[in-house]
Amino acid sequence: MRITESQQRILESLCCERLSSNEDNFQLVDDFYNGRNPSIVQTLQNEAFEDDLQHRIAYYVVKDANGHILFYFSLKCGLLYDEFLEGDRLLDMKAFYEHIFQLSKDPSLLGTDKEAIEALLEKARTKKGLKKKEVARALHLSPDSAEISKIFGDNNKNVGKTFAGVEIVHFCVNDAYRTIWDRTGIQQKLGTVVFWQFIVPKVLELMKIVGCEYLFLFAADLSEDADLVNYYIDNLQFADANEHNAATPMYDFACRFLCQKTCTLEERRNAFFEDFNHDEEMVL
């Protein structure tokens, strides 16, 4: 059953705005909480405003009619490509990432050492770039050491054909106000609604002025049942990226790289709202 008028009014009452467009957001983000991804919350509260102002990553907050931030997401221009395999280099980078990931889980790692390792992981996740000096300092190595040289290699990257895309960098619900959405009686998850109601239209608008073949993300899901990955596949219609690679292979080692073609986004968005209520008896 398609979306009802009352449900449509609820969706229309939600506001999606750029984070830095409203000074009030600087204080409002302090109430944001997510038990599963505290590091993503820290990014919103500490770095997001500057990143948004400098156009590094575009951050958006979704608010209810009373101004509570229910959700936030961020978008960034990206690139997919067909890669010329560089076996030894790929293995070196994979070993490096696995090393710092295991270090982050070490209970004996404390203080500034722990903060430095976590900062490396977050920079890899958001693709802000890793500098030799930062990595060397965190690992207590010389920037000119053989270990660091193996990680960074030279400055050139050989790739095959490239494909324009947009990356969803962050996609996070505010657990502090989750009950506000629950009280609407809408059975669709808030993240699913945010994706089809707000993110997809922005991508469609972008496609009017620039080339954009793919929408993609990196699912940070280390659970055995891969529930987050399955959510992206089942609800947002992403799929494993078997044909192409992403522009930051290091991040691919920790996460599942998922993508979808943009050419049918509008058609699939319409289908989502046409089948908004799977069980008529559940509609209020």
Contacts in CASP RR format, 6 or more apart in sequence:
PFRMAT RR
TARGET T0000
AUTHOR 0000-0000-0000
METHOD contacts of the structure
MODEL  1
MRITESQQRILESLCCERLSSNEDNFQLVDDFYNGRNPSIVQTLQNEAFE
DDLQHRIAYYVVKDANGHILFYFSLKCGLLYDEFLEGDRLLDMKAFYEHI
FQLSKDPSLLGTDKEAIEALLEKARTKKGLKKKEVARALHLSPDSAEISK
IFGDNNKNVGKTFAGVEIVHFCVNDAYRTIWDRTGIQQKLGTVVFWQFIV
PKVLELMKIVGCEYLFLFAADLSEDADLVNYYIDNLQFADANEHNAATPM
YDFACRFLCQKTCTLEERRNAFFEDFNHDEEMVL
1 275 0 8 1.000
1 276 0 8 1.000
1 277 0 8 1.000
1 278 0 8 1.000
1 280 0 8 1.000
1 283 0 8 1.000
2 273 0 8 1.000
2 274 0 8 1.000
2 275 0 8 1.000
2 276 0 8 1.000
2 277 0 8 1.000
3 11 0 8 1.000
3 273 0 8 1.000
3 274 0 8 1.000
3 276 0 8 1.000
3 277 0 8 1.000
4 276 0 8 1.000
4 277 0 8 1.000
4 283 0 8 1.000
6 284 0 8 1.000
7 184 0 8 1.000
7 186 0 8 1.000
7 276 0 8 1.000
7 277 0 8 1.000
7 283 0 8 1.000
10 184 0 8 1.000
10 186 0 8 1.000
11 193 0 8 1.000
11 197 0 8 1.000
13 64 0 8 1.000
13 65 0 8 1.000
14 62 0 8 1.000
14 63 0 8 1.000
14 64 0 8 1.000
14 65 0 8 1.000
14 70 0 8 1.000
14 197 0 8 1.000
14 198 0 8 1.000
15 62 0 8 1.000
15 63 0 8 1.000
15 64 0 8 1.000
15 65 0 8 1.000
15 67 0 8 1.000
16 60 0 8 1.000
16 61 0 8 1.000
16 62 0 8 1.000
16 63 0 8 1.000
16 194 0 8 1.000
16 197 0 8 1.000
16 198 0 8 1.000
17 25 0 8 1.000
17 60 0 8 1.000
17 61 0 8 1.000
17 63 0 8 1.000
18 52 0 8 1.000
18 58 0 8 1.000
18 59 0 8 1.000
18 60 0 8 1.000
19 25 0 8 1.000
19 29 0 8 1.000
19 44 0 8 1.000
19 48 0 8 1.000
19 49 0 8 1.000
19 52 0 8 1.000
19 59 0 8 1.000
19 60 0 8 1.000
19 61 0 8 1.000
19 72 0 8 1.000
20 49 0 8 1.000
20 52 0 8 1.000
20 53 0 8 1.000
20 59 0 8 1.000
25 49 0 8 1.000
25 61 0 8 1.000
25 69 0 8 1.000
26 49 0 8 1.000
28 61 0 8 1.000
28 67 0 8 1.000
28 68 0 8 1.000
28 69 0 8 1.000
29 44 0 8 1.000
29 45 0 8 1.000
29 48 0 8 1.000
29 61 0 8 1.000
29 69 0 8 1.000
29 72 0 8 1.000
30 45 0 8 1.000
31 68 0 8 1.000
31 69 0 8 1.000
31 174 0 8 1.000
31 176 0 8 1.000
31 177 0 8 1.000
32 41 0 8 1.000
32 44 0 8 1.000
32 45 0 8 1.000
32 69 0 8 1.000
32 72 0 8 1.000
32 174 0 8 1.000
32 176 0 8 1.000
33 41 0 8 1.000
33 174 0 8 1.000
33 175 0 8 1.000
33 176 0 8 1.000
34 40 0 8 1.000
34 41 0 8 1.000
34 172 0 8 1.000
34 173 0 8 1.000
34 174 0 8 1.000
34 175 0 8 1.000
35 175 0 8 1.000
37 172 0 8 1.000
37 220 0 8 1.000
39 118 0 8 1.000
39 121 0 8 1.000
39 122 0 8 1.000
39 125 0 8 1.000
40 170 0 8 1.000
40 172 0 8 1.000
41 172 0 8 1.000
43 122 0 8 1.000
43 126 0 8 1.000
43 170 0 8 1.000
44 59 0 8 1.000
44 72 0 8 1.000
44 170 0 8 1.000
44 172 0 8 1.000
48 57 0 8 1.000
48 59 0 8 1.000
48 72 0 8 1.000
48 74 0 8 1.000
49 59 0 8 1.000
51 57 0 8 1.000
51 59 0 8 1.000
52 58 0 8 1.000
52 59 0 8 1.000
56 76 0 8 1.000
56 128 0 8 1.000
57 74 0 8 1.000
57 75 0 8 1.000
57 76 0 8 1.000
57 126 0 8 1.000
57 169 0 8 1.000
57 170 0 8 1.000
58 74 0 8 1.000
58 75 0 8 1.000
58 76 0 8 1.000
59 72 0 8 1.000
59 73 0 8 1.000
59 74 0 8 1.000
59 170 0 8 1.000
60 72 0 8 1.000
60 73 0 8 1.000
60 74 0 8 1.000
60 75 0 8 1.000
60 198 0 8 1.000
61 69 0 8 1.000
61 71 0 8 1.000
61 72 0 8 1.000
62 69 0 8 1.000
62 70 0 8 1.000
62 71 0 8 1.000
62 72 0 8 1.000
62 73 0 8 1.000
62 194 0 8 1.000
62 198 0 8 1.000
63 69 0 8 1.000
63 70 0 8 1.000
64 70 0 8 1.000
64 177 0 8 1.000
64 180 0 8 1.000
68 174 0 8 1.000
68 177 0 8 1.000
68 180 0 8 1.000
69 174 0 8 1.000
69 177 0 8 1.000
70 173 0 8 1.000
70 174 0 8 1.000
70 177 0 8 1.000
70 180 0 8 1.000
70 181 0 8 1.000
70 190 0 8 1.000
71 172 0 8 1.000
71 173 0 8 1.000
71 174 0 8 1.000
71 190 0 8 1.000
71 191 0 8 1.000
71 194 0 8 1.000
72 170 0 8 1.000
72 172 0 8 1.000
72 174 0 8 1.000
73 168 0 8 1.000
73 170 0 8 1.000
73 171 0 8 1.000
73 172 0 8 1.000
73 194 0 8 1.000
73 198 0 8 1.000
73 199 0 8 1.000
74 168 0 8 1.000
74 169 0 8 1.000
74 170 0 8 1.000
75 166 0 8 1.000
75 167 0 8 1.000
75 168 0 8 1.000
75 169 0 8 1.000
75 199 0 8 1.000
75 202 0 8 1.000
76 127 0 8 1.000
76 166 0 8 1.000
76 167 0 8 1.000
76 169 0 8 1.000
77 164 0 8 1.000
77 165 0 8 1.000
77 166 0 8 1.000
77 167 0 8 1.000
78 164 0 8 1.000
78 165 0 8 1.000
78 166 0 8 1.000
78 167 0 8 1.000
78 216 0 8 1.000
78 247 0 8 1.000
79 162 0 8 1.000
79 163 0 8 1.000
79 164 0 8 1.000
79 165 0 8 1.000
79 246 0 8 1.000
79 247 0 8 1.000
80 162 0 8 1.000
80 163 0 8 1.000
80 164 0 8 1.000
80 165 0 8 1.000
80 213 0 8 1.000
80 214 0 8 1.000
80 216 0 8 1.000
80 241 0 8 1.000
80 244 0 8 1.000
80 245 0 8 1.000
80 246 0 8 1.000
80 247 0 8 1.000
80 259 0 8 1.000
81 159 0 8 1.000
81 160 0 8 1.000
81 161 0 8 1.000
81 162 0 8 1.000
81 163 0 8 1.000
81 244 0 8 1.000
81 245 0 8 1.000
81 247 0 8 1.000
82 159 0 8 1.000
82 160 0 8 1.000
82 161 0 8 1.000
82 162 0 8 1.000
82 243 0 8 1.000
82 244 0 8 1.000
82 245 0 8 1.000
83 159 0 8 1.000
83 160 0 8 1.000
83 245 0 8 1.000
83 249 0 8 1.000
84 158 0 8 1.000
84 159 0 8 1.000
84 160 0 8 1.000
86 158 0 8 1.000
89 153 0 8 1.000
90 249 0 8 1.000
92 150 0 8 1.000
92 151 0 8 1.000
93 151 0 8 1.000
93 249 0 8 1.000
93 250 0 8 1.000
93 253 0 8 1.000
94 253 0 8 1.000
96 150 0 8 1.000
96 151 0 8 1.000
96 250 0 8 1.000
97 124 0 8 1.000
97 250 0 8 1.000
97 253 0 8 1.000
97 254 0 8 1.000
98 253 0 8 1.000
100 117 0 8 1.000
100 120 0 8 1.000
100 121 0 8 1.000
100 138 0 8 1.000
100 139 0 8 1.000
101 121 0 8 1.000
101 254 0 8 1.000
103 109 0 8 1.000
103 117 0 8 1.000
104 114 0 8 1.000
104 117 0 8 1.000
104 118 0 8 1.000
104 121 0 8 1.000
109 117 0 8 1.000
113 138 0 8 1.000
116 134 0 8 1.000
116 137 0 8 1.000
116 138 0 8 1.000
117 138 0 8 1.000
119 134 0 8 1.000
119 138 0 8 1.000
120 130 0 8 1.000
120 134 0 8 1.000
120 135 0 8 1.000
120 138 0 8 1.000
121 254 0 8 1.000
123 129 0 8 1.000
123 130 0 8 1.000
123 134 0 8 1.000
124 130 0 8 1.000
124 248 0 8 1.000
124 250 0 8 1.000
124 251 0 8 1.000
124 254 0 8 1.000
125 218 0 8 1.000
125 220 0 8 1.000
125 251 0 8 1.000
125 254 0 8 1.000
125 255 0 8 1.000
126 169 0 8 1.000
126 170 0 8 1.000
127 167 0 8 1.000
127 169 0 8 1.000
127 247 0 8 1.000
127 248 0 8 1.000
127 251 0 8 1.000
130 250 0 8 1.000
132 143 0 8 1.000
132 148 0 8 1.000
132 152 0 8 1.000
133 143 0 8 1.000
135 141 0 8 1.000
135 148 0 8 1.000
135 151 0 8 1.000
135 152 0 8 1.000
136 142 0 8 1.000
136 143 0 8 1.000
136 145 0 8 1.000
136 148 0 8 1.000
139 147 0 8 1.000
139 148 0 8 1.000
141 147 0 8 1.000
141 148 0 8 1.000
142 148 0 8 1.000
163 213 0 8 1.000
163 214 0 8 1.000
163 244 0 8 1.000
164 210 0 8 1.000
164 211 0 8 1.000
164 212 0 8 1.000
164 213 0 8 1.000
164 214 0 8 1.000
165 211 0 8 1.000
165 212 0 8 1.000
165 213 0 8 1.000
165 214 0 8 1.000
165 215 0 8 1.000
165 216 0 8 1.000
165 262 0 8 1.000
166 203 0 8 1.000
166 206 0 8 1.000
166 212 0 8 1.000
166 214 0 8 1.000
166 215 0 8 1.000
166 216 0 8 1.000
166 262 0 8 1.000
167 215 0 8 1.000
167 216 0 8 1.000
167 217 0 8 1.000
167 218 0 8 1.000
168 199 0 8 1.000
168 215 0 8 1.000
168 216 0 8 1.000
168 217 0 8 1.000
169 217 0 8 1.000
171 191 0 8 1.000
171 194 0 8 1.000
171 195 0 8 1.000
171 217 0 8 1.000
173 190 0 8 1.000
173 191 0 8 1.000
178 190 0 8 1.000
181 190 0 8 1.000
185 284 0 8 1.000
186 193 0 8 1.000
187 277 0 8 1.000
187 278 0 8 1.000
187 279 0 8 1.000
187 282 0 8 1.000
188 276 0 8 1.000
189 231 0 8 1.000
189 235 0 8 1.000
191 235 0 8 1.000
192 235 0 8 1.000
192 236 0 8 1.000
195 235 0 8 1.000
195 236 0 8 1.000
196 269 0 8 1.000
196 272 0 8 1.000
196 273 0 8 1.000
200 265 0 8 1.000
200 266 0 8 1.000
200 269 0 8 1.000
201 269 0 8 1.000
203 212 0 8 1.000
203 215 0 8 1.000
203 262 0 8 1.000
203 265 0 8 1.000
204 262 0 8 1.000
204 265 0 8 1.000
204 266 0 8 1.000
204 269 0 8 1.000
206 212 0 8 1.000
207 262 0 8 1.000
212 262 0 8 1.000
213 261 0 8 1.000
213 262 0 8 1.000
213 263 0 8 1.000
214 244 0 8 1.000
214 259 0 8 1.000
214 260 0 8 1.000
214 261 0 8 1.000
214 262 0 8 1.000
215 259 0 8 1.000
215 260 0 8 1.000
215 262 0 8 1.000
215 265 0 8 1.000
216 238 0 8 1.000
216 241 0 8 1.000
216 246 0 8 1.000
216 257 0 8 1.000
216 258 0 8 1.000
216 259 0 8 1.000
216 260 0 8 1.000
217 232 0 8 1.000
217 238 0 8 1.000
217 258 0 8 1.000
217 259 0 8 1.000
218 246 0 8 1.000
218 251 0 8 1.000
218 252 0 8 1.000
218 254 0 8 1.000
218 255 0 8 1.000
218 256 0 8 1.000
218 257 0 8 1.000
218 258 0 8 1.000
219 228 0 8 1.000
219 229 0 8 1.000
219 232 0 8 1.000
219 255 0 8 1.000
219 256 0 8 1.000
219 258 0 8 1.000
220 228 0 8 1.000
220 254 0 8 1.000
220 255 0 8 1.000
221 227 0 8 1.000
221 228 0 8 1.000
221 229 0 8 1.000
221 255 0 8 1.000
221 256 0 8 1.000
222 254 0 8 1.000
226 256 0 8 1.000
229 256 0 8 1.000
229 258 0 8 1.000
232 238 0 8 1.000
232 258 0 8 1.000
233 239 0 8 1.000
233 258 0 8 1.000
236 260 0 8 1.000
237 260 0 8 1.000
237 268 0 8 1.000
238 258 0 8 1.000
238 259 0 8 1.000
238 260 0 8 1.000
239 258 0 8 1.000
239 259 0 8 1.000
239 260 0 8 1.000
240 256 0 8 1.000
240 257 0 8 1.000
240 258 0 8 1.000
241 257 0 8 1.000
241 258 0 8 1.000
241 259 0 8 1.000
244 259 0 8 1.000
245 252 0 8 1.000
245 257 0 8 1.000
246 252 0 8 1.000
246 257 0 8 1.000
277 283 0 8 1.000
END
